[in-house]
């Protein structure tokens, strides 16, 4: 910014060195243009100062956030090494269903309660499981393989 100030001062000196009639239209226009350049330089200097302050503030915030992330995530990583497996849901259509009561989408893994029953996680309605087999174990007519034989 100092270079811009120096250039404006140089142009002012050149204008003063020229023997222009201060009452002529050209001299008045040049004087106004130099005033505008001076004002623009002042505004640019203020903007640069404000920008530098914001950069410093963002750097401070970034450092603080990095410290918080280290504190938070480092503690969490030490607890369980295989946390990523707990949140993996396969996008196959077999793992996904729609509640017949409320119409909301959910994954089967979300809907299995402690008793092993399938319950909608949104409205708590029991979800009937349809068996494609014909076995006696669930009330259908499939041929159940008996392990006792």
C-alpha positions as CSV (number, residue, x, y, z in Angstrom):
1,X,0.0,0.0,0.0
2,X,3.0,2.3,0.5
3,X,3.8,2.0,-3.1
4,X,0.4,3.2,-4.1
5,X,0.8,6.2,-1.8
6,X,4.2,7.0,-3.2
7,X,2.8,6.9,-6.8
8,X,-0.1,9.2,-5.9
9,X,2.4,11.6,-4.2
10,X,4.6,11.5,-7.3
11,X,1.7,12.3,-9.6
12,X,0.8,15.2,-7.3
13,X,4.4,16.5,-7.5
14,X,4.3,16.2,-11.3
15,X,1.1,18.2,-11.5
16,X,2.5,20.9,-9.2
17,X,5.7,21.0,-11.3
18,X,3.7,21.5,-14.4
19,X,2.9,25.1,-14.9
20,X,-0.8,24.6,-15.3
21,X,-3.2,27.4,-14.8
22,X,-5.1,26.4,-11.6
23,X,-8.2,28.0,-13.0
24,X,-8.2,26.0,-16.2
25,X,-10.7,23.1,-16.6
26,X,-7.9,20.6,-17.1
27,X,-6.1,21.5,-13.9
28,X,-9.4,21.3,-11.9
29,X,-10.2,17.9,-13.3
30,X,-6.7,16.6,-12.6
31,X,-6.9,18.0,-9.0
32,X,-10.2,16.2,-8.4
33,X,-8.9,13.0,-9.9
34,X,-5.9,13.1,-7.5
35,X,-8.3,13.7,-4.6
36,X,-10.3,10.7,-5.6
37,X,-7.2,8.6,-5.9
38,X,-6.1,9.7,-2.4
39,X,-9.5,8.8,-1.0
40,X,-9.5,5.5,-2.7
41,X,-6.0,4.8,-1.3
42,X,-7.2,5.6,2.2
43,X,-10.2,3.3,1.9
44,X,-8.1,0.5,0.5
45,X,-5.7,0.9,3.4
46,X,-8.6,0.6,5.9
47,X,-9.9,-2.5,4.1
48,X,-6.5,-4.1,4.1
49,X,-6.2,-3.4,7.9
50,X,-9.7,-4.8,8.5
51,X,-8.9,-7.9,6.4
52,X,-5.6,-8.5,8.3
53,X,-7.5,-8.3,11.6
54,X,-10.1,-10.8,10.3
55,X,-7.3,-13.2,9.2
56,X,-5.8,-13.0,12.6
57,X,-9.1,-13.7,14.3
58,X,-9.8,-16.6,12.0
59,X,-6.4,-18.0,12.7
60,X,-7.0,-17.8,16.4
61,X,-10.4,-19.5,16.0
62,X,-8.8,-22.2,13.9
63,X,-6.2,-22.9,16.6
64,X,-8.8,-23.0,19.3
65,X,-10.9,-25.4,17.2
66,X,-7.9,-27.6,16.5
67,X,-7.3,-27.8,20.3
68,X,-10.9,-28.7,21.0
69,X,-10.9,-31.3,18.2
70,X,-7.8,-32.9,19.6
71,X,-9.2,-33.0,23.1
72,X,-12.6,-34.3,22.0
73,X,-11.7,-36.8,19.2
74,X,-8.5,-38.1,20.9
75,X,-10.5,-39.1,23.9
76,X,-13.2,-40.7,21.8
77,X,-10.6,-42.7,19.7
78,X,-9.1,-44.2,22.8
79,X,-12.4,-45.7,23.9
80,X,-13.1,-48.1,21.2
81,X,-11.0,-49.0,18.1
82,X,-13.9,-50.4,16.0
83,X,-16.4,-47.6,16.5
84,X,-16.7,-47.3,12.7
85,X,-18.4,-50.7,12.5
86,X,-21.2,-49.7,14.8
87,X,-22.5,-47.1,12.3
88,X,-22.3,-49.1,9.1
89,X,-25.5,-49.7,7.3
90,X,-25.6,-51.6,4.0
91,X,-27.6,-49.8,1.4
92,X,-29.0,-53.0,0.1
93,X,-32.8,-53.0,-0.3
94,X,-32.9,-56.0,2.1
95,X,-31.7,-54.0,5.0
96,X,-34.3,-51.2,4.5
97,X,-38.0,-51.1,5.0
98,X,-41.0,-48.8,5.3
99,X,-43.4,-49.0,8.3
100,X,-46.9,-50.0,7.2
101,X,-48.3,-47.9,10.0
102,X,-46.6,-44.5,9.7
103,X,-44.9,-44.9,6.3
104,X,-41.5,-43.8,7.6
105,X,-38.3,-45.4,6.2
106,X,-35.9,-47.2,8.6
107,X,-33.2,-49.8,8.6
108,X,-33.8,-53.2,10.1
109,X,-30.9,-52.8,12.5
110,X,-32.6,-49.7,14.0
111,X,-35.9,-51.6,14.5
112,X,-34.8,-54.6,16.4
113,X,-35.6,-54.1,20.1
114,X,-34.0,-55.8,23.1
115,X,-36.4,-58.8,22.9
116,X,-35.4,-59.4,19.2
117,X,-38.8,-58.2,17.9
118,X,-39.0,-55.8,14.9
119,X,-40.6,-52.5,16.0
120,X,-40.8,-49.2,14.0
121,X,-38.3,-46.8,15.6
122,X,-40.6,-43.9,14.6
123,X,-44.0,-44.9,15.8
124,X,-43.2,-48.1,17.9
125,X,-45.7,-50.2,15.9
126,X,-44.8,-53.9,15.7
127,X,-43.6,-54.8,12.2
128,X,-44.9,-58.2,11.1
129,X,-42.3,-60.4,9.5
130,X,-43.5,-62.3,6.5
131,X,-42.0,-65.8,6.2
132,X,-41.5,-67.1,2.6
133,X,-40.9,-70.5,3.9
134,X,-43.5,-73.0,4.8
135,X,-42.4,-74.3,8.2
136,X,-44.2,-75.1,11.4
137,X,-41.8,-72.9,13.5
138,X,-43.6,-69.7,12.6
139,X,-47.0,-70.8,11.6
140,X,-46.4,-71.4,7.9
141,X,-46.4,-74.7,6.2
142,X,-42.7,-75.1,5.1
143,X,-40.7,-78.3,5.9
144,X,-38.7,-77.5,9.0
145,X,-35.3,-79.2,9.3
146,X,-35.3,-81.0,12.6
147,X,-31.9,-81.2,14.3
148,X,-33.0,-83.8,16.8
149,X,-33.2,-86.6,14.1
